Amino acid sequence: MFHVTRSTIALLFALALGACSQPHSLFMDEAARSPGAASQVSVLQADALIIDGRRVHMVDAVTPQPAPDAGCPAEALAARQARLRMTDLAARAHHVDVKTTGALDGYNRANAHIWFDGLDPATILIDEGLAVAPDKQSFNWCGPLSAAFPQAQHLAMLSLTGS
């Protein structure tokens, strides 16, 4: 005959609670899981995000378009790298601030200024040559790159290194 004690019941209860808890992913950065992470961010494109379920368009940078909307393979590669960098920045953020402009873009997304832990990801993308500052002139991602463009060499190397 099997005798069940209170300590056995407590142990079984603790094991049952442990089995119901969220499993730890081997691939998720633990910082992104921390209680300090106030917002849930999904990066669709470097300038198109879903933040706490809201579709948002970052207005502080002009980013290259991915395929099939890219004008050439170089633009598609640049778009991929910009999206990967934005994904990295979002994954590391513990605090996300969004200030909408009140306008919507052509895809019905809220135009907004975004900050990750007080840093402007648009400025980071621009400084790293993965985006350009918005202005009245359009930027031709497929045109010949000039030495006058500070990040031209980095952008040109994207197609050679894949990074």
Backbone as a ProteinNet text record, in pm:
[ID]
protein_1_A
[PRIMARY]
MFHVTRSTIALLFALALGACSQPHSLFMDEAARSPGAASQVSVLQADALIIDGRRVHMVDAVTPQPAPDAGCPAEALAARQARLRMTDLAARAHHVDVKTTGALDGYNRANAHIWFDGLDPATILIDEGLAVAPDKQSFNWCGPLSAAFPQAQHLAMLSLTGS
[TERTIARY]
83.4	0	88.8	48.6	123.5	73.7	166.5	131.2	171.3	76.7	101.1	110.8	223.9	244.2	221.4	216	200.3	318.8	437.3	555.2	551.4	497.5	484.8	384.2	274.1	172.9	230.9	306.8	368.4	467.1	544.2	640.1	568.4	462.7	386.1	321.9	272.8	212.7	317.2	436.2	543.7	586	594.7	629.6	522.2	396	286.7	290.4	318.2	328.6	445.9	556.2	673.2	645.6	568.2	535.8	445.6	369.4	277.6	343.1	462.6	526.1	575.2	601.5	650.6	788.7	811.2	943.6	1040.9	1167.9	1270.7	1314.5	1316.4	1359.3	1511	1568.5	1712.5	1757.1	1664.1	1699.8	1661.3	1590.1	1545.8	1643.8	1680.6	1766.2	1692.7	1754.2	1688.5	1655	1733.4	1702.6	1568.4	1534.4	1406.1	1290.5	1315.3	1210.9	1195.7	1286.2	1285.9	1160.7	1120	1000.1	1009.9	1130.5	1146.3	1105.9	1093.7	1056.5	908.8	880.9	743.6	664.5	730.5	659.4	698.7	604.3	627.5	648.6	764.3	797.4	825.2	758.3	786.1	829.8	939.2	992.3	952.3	872.9	832.3	932.4	969.2	1073	1146.5	1257.2	1334.6	1252.7	1156.6	1075.7	930.2	897.3	759.6	761.4	696.6	698.4	557	542.6	420.9	464.2	413.3	449.5	323.8	323.9	207.1	79.5	92.1	-23.4	-61.6	8.3	-22.1	79	29.9	117.3	170.7	303.9	369.3	470.6	477.8	577.9	673.1	803.5	904.7	931	911.8	920.9	1056.9	1147.3	1273.9	1384.2	1354.9	1455.4	1385	1454.2	1406	1491.3	1424.6	1496.6	1475.2	1567.2	1550.2	1432.1	1375.5	1259	1303.3	1237.9	1270.9	1205.8	1248.5	1184.7	1041	947.3	956.2	951.6	944.6	934.5	1070	1179.3	1312.7	1335.7	1410.9	1441.2	1552.1	1629.8	1741.7	1785.8	1872.9	1920.3	1993.8	2068.6	2141.1	2044.4	1932	1833.4	1770.3	1741.6	1684.3	1781.1	1910.8	2011.2	2021	2020.7	2027.3	1904.2	1787.2	1663.8	1672.5	1727	1742.7	1834.1	1946	2039.7	1979.7	1905.9	1841.6	1737.2	1660.5	1560.4	1628.1	1736.1	1807.9	1863	1916.2	1970.9	1859.6	1745.8	1632.9	1581.6	1578.6	1535.3	1627.9	1758.2	1855.4	1834.8	1815.2	1792.7	1665.6	1559.1	1431.3	1443.2	1516.2	1529.8	1606	1696.6	1777.5	1706.8	1601.3	1534.7	1454.2	1468.2	1387.3	1269.3	1283.3	1177.7	1160.5	1038.1	1008.1	913	951.2	865.5	820.6	692.4	635.9	556.1	587.4	511.4	457.4	327.8	267	253.5	256.6	243.7	98.5	9.1	-131.9	-169.9	-70.5	-96	-74	-133.3	-114.3	-36.2	40.8	110.2	18.8	70.5	-8.7	-56	-2	-42.3	-128.5	-180	-267.5	-196.2	-65.2	13.2	29.5	34	55.4	198.8	216.3	349.8	394	520.1	563.4	714	752.1	891.5	907	1015.1	1034.8	1169.2	1172.6	1296.5	1303.9	1420.5	1448.5	1545.4	1500.7	1583.1	1641.3	1560.9	1602.9	1685.6	1721.5	1800.3	1709.8	1741.6	1663.8	1717.8	1643.2	1693.7	1710.6	1635.7	1651.7	1790.9	1835.3	1968.6	2075.9	2055.3	2152.3	2159.3	2044.1	2042.7	2108.8	2082.2	2142.7	2293.6	2338.5	2482.1	2555	2486.5	2548.2	2531.2	2470.4	2456.3	2344.7	2251.3	2140.5	2011	2016.1	1901.1	1954.9	1869.3	1906.3	1804.6	1847.1	1757.2	1649.4	1526.8	1420.5	1443.3	1428.5	1433.9	1351.5	1356.9	1273.3	1323.4	1451.4	1505.7	1490.8	1455.8	1449.8	1590.2	1617.1	1747.3	1737.1	1826.8	1827.3	1920.8	1862.6	1942	2012.5	1965.6	2021.6	2118.3	2129.2	2218.5	2363.1	2454.1	2596	2622.4	2698.3	2727.2	2846.7	2834	2936.8	3023.5	3147.1	3236.2	3188.7	3100.3	3047.1	2948.5	2893	2800	2883.4	2887.1	2978.9	2968	2849.1	2833.7	2835	2875.5	2868.9	2947.8	3065.5	3147.8	3080.4	3023.6	2954.1	2837.5	2758.5	2643	2685	2791.9	2840.1	2891.8	2948.7	3005.3	2898.1	2774.5	2668.3	2653.7	2662.9	2644.4	2763.6	2878.2	2996.3	3010.2	2969	2988.7	2865.3	2749.2	2625.3	2599.3	2672	2650.4	2581
-116.8	0	124.5	225.4	348.6	450.2	511.1	608.9	748.5	841.3	977.5	1069.9	1140.1	1235	1376.4	1468.6	1609.2	1658	1613.3	1657.9	1603.8	1485.6	1429.5	1510.8	1549.3	1630.5	1766.9	1827.6	1957.5	1947.9	1840	1820.6	1804.7	1725	1706.2	1837.6	1914.7	2043.5	2138.6	2142	2227.7	2185.5	2055.6	2006.3	2042.1	2032.7	2066.8	2215	2301.7	2445.2	2474.3	2406.3	2426	2383.9	2279.1	2231.4	2330	2410	2505.4	2638.8	2662.4	2792.4	2803.1	2926	2951.5	2888.6	2812.8	2755.4	2863.9	2845.9	2938.7	2898.1	2992.2	2966.7	2969.7	2880.7	2880.3	2991.9	3048.5	3144.8	3287.4	3310.9	3445.5	3507.3	3630	3703.3	3724.9	3688.1	3700.5	3845.6	3941	4082	4120	4061.5	4092	4034.8	3932.4	3871	3937.7	4027.9	4083	4165.3	4174.6	4250.9	4397.9	4450.4	4589.9	4618.7	4514.1	4534.6	4570.1	4698.4	4747.3	4726.4	4721.3	4715.3	4592	4544.8	4435.2	4495.9	4471.7	4531.8	4422.4	4431.7	4345.7	4435.7	4400	4479.8	4413.8	4484.3	4434.8	4479.1	4605	4666.9	4761.5	4816.5	4905.1	5023.1	5068.5	5183.9	5147.9	5020.1	4975	4873.8	4910.6	4827.1	4806.1	4704.6	4686.4	4697.8	4799.7	4825.5	4814.5	4717.8	4690.7	4676.1	4608	4580.2	4692.1	4805.9	4919.5	4926.6	4938.2	4952.3	5095.1	5107.6	5237.4	5252.1	5373.5	5406.2	5509.7	5476.7	5567.7	5678.1	5803.1	5914.9	5983.5	5945.2	6016.8	5966.9	5869.6	5818.2	5760.8	5767.4	5704	5578.5	5465.1	5338.2	5275.5	5189.8	5123.2	5026.8	5001.9	4914	4770	4674.3	4534.3	4487.7	4371.9	4310.3	4277.4	4288.2	4316.5	4465.4	4552.5	4696.4	4763.2	4692.4	4749.2	4780.4	4885.4	4923.3	4841	4772.6	4692.4	4598.4	4500.2	4408.7	4479.1	4584.1	4655.7	4716.4	4770.2	4827.2	4717.8	4602.8	4490.4	4442.3	4434.6	4394.8	4498	4625.4	4731.6	4727.6	4699.6	4690.7	4576.3	4464.5	4349.9	4384.9	4449.2	4485.9	4589.3	4683.7	4784.6	4718.9	4623.5	4553.4	4470.9	4402.3	4323.6	4412.2	4528.5	4620.4	4675	4711.4	4761.3	4651.2	4528	4415.6	4400.1	4414	4405.2	4517.1	4638.9	4752.3	4732.6	4684.9	4663.6	4552.5	4446.9	4333.7	4372.1	4466.5	4509.2	4613.2	4673.9	4783.9	4734.3	4805.4	4778.5	4873.9	4988.9	5090.3	5150.5	5153.4	5206.6	5324.9	5437.9	5556.2	5579.4	5609.6	5638.1	5766.8	5860.9	5985.2	5998.1	5978.1	5984.6	6130	6149.7	6284.5	6322.5	6223.7	6248.1	6215.4	6186.5	6153.5	6003.8	5955	5816.5	5815.3	5708.6	5696.7	5629	5602	5542.2	5400.4	5337.5	5201.9	5201.3	5317.8	5334.4	5306	5331.8	5318.2	5456.2	5462.3	5589.6	5636.1	5755.9	5814.7	5850.9	5818	5838.8	5857.5	5920.4	5929.1	5817.9	5743.4	5626.4	5638.7	5598	5592.5	5459	5396.9	5274.5	5312.7	5301.1	5337	5478.3	5569.8	5708.5	5736.7	5633.9	5652.4	5648	5731.2	5738.3	5634.9	5527.3	5426.9	5481.4	5584	5644	5704.3	5774.4	5834.4	5726.2	5616.9	5507	5448.4	5424.2	5369.8	5466.6	5595.2	5695.4	5698.6	5701.1	5705	5581.7	5468.7	5344.5	5323.2	5419	5409.9	5319	5287.6	5198	5273.4	5404.6	5490.8	5629.7	5715.5	5855.6	5943.6	6065.3	6159.6	6202.9	6216.7	6262.7	6409.1	6438.1	6575.7	6583.8	6695.8	6714.7	6635.8	6598.2	6519.9	6371.4	6294.9	6150.8	6094.3	5983.7	5919.6	5799.2	5789.2	5678.2	5569.6	5466.2	5356.1	5276.9	5288.1	5210.4	5290.4	5419.7	5503.3	5482.4	5533.1	5521.9	5598.9	5537.5	5600.2	5693.5	5808.3	5910.2	5907.8	5948.4	5960.5	6072	6160.2	6268.5	6215.9	6096.2	6036.8	5960.2	6004	5947.3	5795.3	5739.8	5597.7	5516.3	5577.4	5509.7	5380.2	5380.8	5259.5	5147.5	5178.9	5076.2	5019.1	5105	5061	4973.6	5012.9	4935.2	4798.8	4791.2	4665.1	4566.4	4611.2	4519.5	4404.6	4435.6	4331.5	4236.9	4279.2	4194	4107.5	4161.1	4089.4	4016.4	4064.3	4002.6	4032.3	4129.1	4160	4292.4
0	0	0	-74.8	-90.8	10	85.4	187.3	138.9	129.9	82.9	203.8	210.4	319.9	269.6	362.7	325.8	243.4	277.3	202.3	59.6	38.4	-96.2	-176.7	-114.9	-181.5	-217.3	-126.3	-152	-267.9	-271.9	-379.6	-513.8	-517.4	-640.5	-686.3	-592.7	-625	-684.6	-624.8	-675.5	-815.9	-839.5	-972.7	-1074.8	-1035.6	-1125.8	-1161.2	-1063.2	-1090.6	-1183.4	-1160.9	-1246.6	-1389.3	-1408.3	-1542.8	-1616.1	-1544.3	-1606.4	-1638.6	-1587.1	-1609.9	-1753.6	-1797.1	-1931.9	-1948	-2055	-2077.1	-2122.5	-2090.1	-2134.9	-2273.8	-2363.8	-2499.7	-2505.8	-2581.8	-2600.2	-2693.1	-2769.3	-2871.5	-2838.1	-2731.4	-2696.4	-2598.6	-2623.5	-2533.9	-2401.8	-2293.1	-2162.4	-2129	-2178	-2151.1	-2211.1	-2324.6	-2387.7	-2307.5	-2223.8	-2143.7	-2007.2	-1972.9	-1838.2	-1812.1	-1684.1	-1650.2	-1689.6	-1709.7	-1746.8	-1890.3	-1971.8	-2111.5	-2117	-2133.5	-2124.1	-2252.2	-2366.5	-2493.1	-2572.7	-2649.6	-2741.8	-2879.4	-2942.5	-3070.8	-3172.9	-3287.2	-3401.8	-3516.1	-3580.6	-3690.6	-3821.9	-3901.3	-4032.8	-4138.7	-4134.6	-4216.9	-4124.2	-4169.8	-4083	-4033.4	-4112.9	-4072.9	-4043.4	-4044.7	-4019.3	-3905.8	-3795.4	-3676.1	-3623.7	-3543.3	-3465	-3319.7	-3252.6	-3112.9	-3029.4	-2940.2	-2855.7	-2938.4	-3052.2	-3136.3	-3231.7	-3227.5	-3315.4	-3428.5	-3550.8	-3667.6	-3672.7	-3678.9	-3669.7	-3783.4	-3839.2	-3940.2	-3882	-3874.9	-3822.3	-3925.3	-3885.1	-3978.8	-3982.2	-3895.3	-3881.9	-3974.1	-4059.9	-4152.7	-4275.4	-4387.6	-4509.8	-4528.4	-4531.3	-4541.2	-4678.8	-4720.2	-4849.8	-4845.8	-4962.8	-4973.4	-5001.3	-4939.8	-4967.1	-5097.8	-5145.3	-5262.4	-5225.3	-5310.8	-5453.7	-5487.4	-5386.5	-5411.5	-5434.2	-5409.4	-5428	-5575.1	-5599.1	-5736.4	-5797.9	-5714	-5763.1	-5650.1	-5681.3	-5576.6	-5462.6	-5493.3	-5387.7	-5285.9	-5333.3	-5240.9	-5155.7	-5216.2	-5140.6	-5033.2	-5066	-4965.8	-4854.2	-4890.7	-4790.2	-4700.2	-4757.9	-4678.8	-4578.6	-4622	-4531.8	-4414.3	-4443.8	-4338	-4243.6	-4296.3	-4212.2	-4120.8	-4174.9	-4092.8	-3983.1	-4017.6	-3916.6	-3805.3	-3842.1	-3741.1	-3652.4	-3713.3	-3634.3	-3541.4	-3588.2	-3505.4	-3385.9	-3407.9	-3299.5	-3197.7	-3246.7	-3156.1	-3073.4	-3137.9	-3068.2	-2964.3	-2997.1	-2904.8	-2778.8	-2790.1	-2675.2	-2588.1	-2640.5	-2569.6	-2450.1	-2340	-2221.4	-2211.3	-2275.6	-2270.3	-2409.2	-2457.1	-2589	-2574.2	-2636	-2638.2	-2781.5	-2798	-2929.2	-2918.4	-3007.8	-3013	-3154.7	-3169.6	-3301.8	-3345.9	-3477.8	-3533.6	-3556.9	-3549.2	-3576.9	-3720.1	-3803.2	-3944.3	-3967.8	-4076.1	-4117.8	-4248.2	-4270	-4397.8	-4499.6	-4617.1	-4724.5	-4696.2	-4592.6	-4555.2	-4428.9	-4392.5	-4275.8	-4143.1	-4140.7	-4017.6	-3955.9	-3824.4	-3755.6	-3776.9	-3830.8	-3840.2	-3699.3	-3665.2	-3527.4	-3516.5	-3406.1	-3363	-3258.7	-3264.8	-3179.2	-3107.8	-2982.3	-2905.1	-2832.8	-2836.2	-2760.3	-2648.8	-2525.9	-2409.8	-2424.4	-2477.8	-2493.1	-2617.3	-2694.2	-2816.2	-2938.2	-3036.6	-3159.1	-3258.8	-3287.9	-3381.4	-3523.1	-3560.2	-3692.3	-3706.3	-3605.1	-3606.9	-3615.5	-3543.8	-3548.3	-3689.2	-3751.3	-3887.5	-3985.8	-3970	-4058.5	-4038.5	-3913	-3883.5	-3935.9	-3940.1	-3986.8	-4137.4	-4206.6	-4351.2	-4397.8	-4309.1	-4343.1	-4369.3	-4363.4	-4389.8	-4419.4	-4468.4	-4490.4	-4419.6	-4390	-4323.9	-4422.8	-4373.6	-4463.1	-4500.7	-4628	-4675.2	-4802.8	-4868.8	-4987.6	-5108.4	-5110.1	-5220.6	-5191.1	-5292.3	-5272.5	-5290.5	-5226	-5233.8	-5325.7	-5421	-5515.8	-5464.1	-5403.2	-5348.4	-5457.8	-5580.8	-5691.6	-5777.2	-5753.5	-5832.8	-5792.5	-5873.8	-5838	-5708.9	-5621.4	-5492.6	-5505.5	-5447.4	-5455.5	-5330.7	-5345.9	-5230.8	-5137.9	-5188.5	-5105.8	-5001.7	-5025.1	-4928.7	-4825.6	-4700	-4600.9	-4583.1	-4593.9	-4570.9	-4700.1	-4810.5	-4940	-4941.1	-4883.7	-4887.3	-4808.5	-4692.1	-4613.4	-4692.2	-4753.9	-4829.5	-4947.6	-5017.7	-5130.7	-5085.4	-4968.2	-4918.1	-4875.8	-4854	-4814	-4913.4	-5039.8	-5141.2	-5146.1	-5094.2	-5096.7	-4971.8	-4855.6	-4731.2	-4682	-4719.1	-4669.3	-4524.4	-4466.3	-4325.3	-4308.7
[MASK]
+++++++++++++++++++++++++++++++++++++++++++++++++++++++++++++++++++++++++++++++++++++++++++++++++++++++++++++++++++++++++++++++++++++++++++++++++++++++++++++++++++

